[in-house]
Amino acid sequence: MRAAEPTAPGLVRLTGVTARGHHGVLEHEKRDGQDFVVDVEMEVDLSVAAETDDLAATVNYAEVAADVVAVVEGPSLDLIEAVAGRIADAVLARPRVEAVEVTVHKPQAPVGVPFGDVAVRLRRERDVPVVIALGANLGDPARAVRSAARRIRRIRGVRDLRLSPLYRSTPVGGPPQDDYVNAVALARTRLAPGTLLSALHAVEQRFGRTREVRWGPRTLDLDLIQYGEPGTPTETVGDDPALTLPHPRAAERAFVLRPWSDLDPQARLRTGDTVSAVADLLARLDDAGLEPLPRRAAGRHRGGGAGA
């Protein structure tokens, strides 16, 4: 199978944003201030916006312009490199931006000779931790889960993926069906949440996933459980029906929390306004239906794991 590829990002350019700031190493620069001009180029997944004409599916460049002005007019910094860095951080905090290039122009810089412009250009990419749950109960589910993890590892924009031990779990909800095989993968990504989810759905489709019956048997189920580190600027929280973050039922699923805790004993998960240790959430659940699989369990089996 070829590696799953996310949709190529589009570009949104915002140029010539001008604001007065007090940045520089000289006393008169901090006292009197001067004009700064900023250009911002953002890599954004524009596929949904292009199809739906929905403002929420793209980046709001008026808000980005406000971010730029807030940094330029904010606390004094010595270097325009630092100004560019603060702007890049603010823009990358917007959920659909995957990478940003910021150019800060200082046309009135005290150079001492005639000149046209002084500018600093800085590029940064999103790099956040993510938690992905994997499950299957049709065909050879243990092999499917391991193969899916290899495919996720090959998605462009995903790195440092680690797969948990595999567990067998009894189905939760849905029609009568075989047990599931479940695991959790931890990784880092530069992809925006929606782009990553689309790439995960593409992997599911490669394994023949269909969605006719809710919580029904499946060849592969991939759920994005958490995006970013809870309580930090990298965290994405949202209640969009297409992608609710964190996953609304993760805290109730031992087949998610147990393998996650195996990989990261210090893991934390947001539940509403509270951020809790995954180990504490797991201690409140009945995990009697959860059974670890031998490390290389394979072959068809009646037993696997429920989807989150």
N, C-alpha and C positions, 0 to 999 in steps of 0.2 A: 504494500500500500504506500502511496505517496504521502508525504507529510501534509497535514491539514494547514491551510493558509488562511489567516484572517483577511478581511477586506482591506485592500490597500488604502491607507489614510489619504484624505484630501488635505488641501492647504487653505487656511484662512489667514490673510495678511491684513494687518492694521498698521499703517505707516503715518509718520508725521505727528504723533501725539505730542503736544507741547505743553509743558508746565514749568513753573518756576520753583527751583529748589535751592538749597544752601549746601551743596556738596562740593568738597574740595579740601585741600590741605592748607590753603592760605587763609589768613584771618579775614581778609576782605571778602573772600568767597563765602565763608560761613556767615558773615555779617550782612552783606548786601544781597547775596543770592544772584542767580542768573538763570536764563532759560535753558532747558534741556529738551531734546527732541528724541522720541523713542519710536522704533519700529518693532513690531512683534509679528512673527510668523509661526503659526500653530499647525501641527499635524493633528487632524481630527477625522474620525470616521464619519463621513458625510453621506453614506449610502442611504440611511433611513430618512434623513432630512430631504435628500433629493427625491425620494419616492413619495413621501407623505406631506411635504410642505409644512412640517411641524417645527415651530421655533424651538421646542423643548428637545428636539433631536440634534441640535447643533450647538455651537458655542455662541453666546450672546456677546458680540463684540463691543456693545456699549458698556457692558459690565467689565470686560477686559480693559477698556480704555479707562474706566474708573479705577481699576486696580493699578494701572500705570501711574495715573495722577496721584493716587494715594501714596505710592512709594516715593515719587519725585518730590512731592510736597511734604513728606514725612520727615522723621529725624535726620539730622545732618550726618552724612558719611564722608569719609576722606576720598574714597575711590569710586569712579563710575563703574568699575568692575563689580563692586559691592552693590551698587544700585541695580545693575543688570541682573545680578544674582537674586536680589529680593523680588524683582519683577517676575523673573522666571519661576520662582517658588510660588508666587501668588497665582500665576496663570496655570501652572501644573496642578494646582489644587482644584481646578474646575474639572468635573468628572469626565468629560469627553475629550480632553486634550491629552494626547499621548506623548508629544514632544513639542518643545518650543525653542525658537531662536530669537533672542532679544538683542537689538542693537541700540545702544545709548549714545547719542550725539551730544557733544559739548561744544557748540560753535563759538562760545565766548571764552574758551579756556585761556588762561594766562600763559601762552606759549612764548611770547617775547619776540616773535618774528611774524610777518604776514603769513596767513595760512587759510585754507578753505574750511577744514573741519577736523575735529578729533572725535573718534568713535571707538567704542568697544563692542565687540560682538561675542555673545555667549550662547551656547546651545546646551540644553538639558533634556533628558528623557525621563519619563515616569519610571519608577522602579519600586514596586510595592509588593508586599507578601499577600498571597492568596491561599485559600483553603478550598479544595475541590473534593467532593464525595463521589465515589464510584460504586456502582452496584450492577448486578446482573443475575438472572435466574433461568435463562434459556440457553440451550446448546451446552457449551463448555464454559460456565461463568467464570471460573478461576482464571482460565486462559484469557478470556475476554477482558477481564479487569486488568490483568498484567499487560496485555497488548495495548489496551487503551491508554494506560499510563505511559507506555513508550511513545505512542502517537502524540499525546499531549506534550511530552518532553520535546518533540520535534516541531511544535508550533512556533513559527517565527515570532519572537517577542516574549516567549516563555523561557525561563532558565532555572537552573538549580532545583529541579523537581525531585522530591523524595516521596517514595510510596511506602505506606504503612504495611504492617502484616495484614493478611487477609482473615476475615471472619465470616462464619456462616451465621445467618440470622433468620428468624421466622418472619414471614411477611406481616406488614402493618397495614391494615385496611385493604380494600380491593377485593376481587373475587378469590375463590380458593386457587392456590398456586403453590409451586415448589418454593423451598427456601431460597434465600439469596446468598450470594457472595458479595461482601462489602469491603471497602478500603477507603482510605483518605490519602490524598496527595497534597503536599505543601510545595509551593513554588514561589517564584518572583516573576513579575511581568511588567512590561512597559505598555501593555495594551489597556485601553479603557475598559470598564466593566462590560458594557454592551458588546464591544468587539470580542472580548475574551469569551463571553457566553455564546456568541455566534460561532466561534471556532470550536467550542465544545459541542455544540449541536451538530456541526459538520462531522466531528468524530463519531457521534452517536449514529448519524446516518450511514457512515461507512460500515457500521456494525449491524445495519438493518433495523435500527430502532423505529418503531411506529408508536403512535399515540392515540389509538382508537379507544382504549379503555383506561380511565383514570386509575392509577395505582395498580394497573394490570401487569402481567408478566412482561419482561423486557429483555432483549439481548444485551442492552447496555443503558445505563442511566448515569448521567453526569450532572451534578448540581454544584453551582458556585455558592459555597457556604458563607464565605467571608472575604471581603476585599479591603485590604489595608489593615493597619494595626489599630485595634479599638482605642479610642481616646486620643488619637494623634491626627494631624492634618491629612495623613494618607488614607484614613478610613472613609469609605463610602457607605452612607446610610440612605435608604430610599424605599418607598412603598409602591413603586411602579409595578403594576400587575405582571408586566413582562419580565421584570427582574427586581425582586424584593431583596434587599440587603440590610443586615445579614439574613440568611435563609430563615423564614419564620418558624420552621419546625425543628431546626437543628438542635436546640436545647432539649428537645423531648426524645431524641433518637440516640439510644445507646450505640447503635451500629455506626453512628457518625462520631460520637464523643470518645468512644473507647479507642479506635484506631488513631484518632487525632491525638489523644493523650499519649499513646504509645510513641508517636513521633516527636511530640513537644509537650513534656510534662508541665511546662509553664504556660501553656496556651490559654488565651482568654477569649471570651465570646460576649458580645453585647446582647442583652435581652431587654428591650425597651430602653429605659434611661440608665440601666445598670450594666456595668461590665463585670462579669464573673469569671472566676477560674473554671476552665473546662473540667478539671478534676472535681471541683465542688458540685458542678451541675450533674456530672456522671454519678456521683455518690448518692444523689437523690432518686436515681432511676433504677428500675428492675431490669437487670441485664441477663436474666436467667436464660433467655432465648438466644444468647450470643455465645458462639463457640469458635475459638481460634482454629484456623486451618493449618495443617502442616505447611512448611515453607514452600514446598513445591507441589502442593496438591493440584492435580489436574484431572482431566477426564470428565465425562458427563456425570452429574450427581444430582440427586434429588435433595436440594438444599442450596440456598444462596442467600441473598440479602435484600431487604426492602429498599426501595428508593426513598430518599429523604422527602 
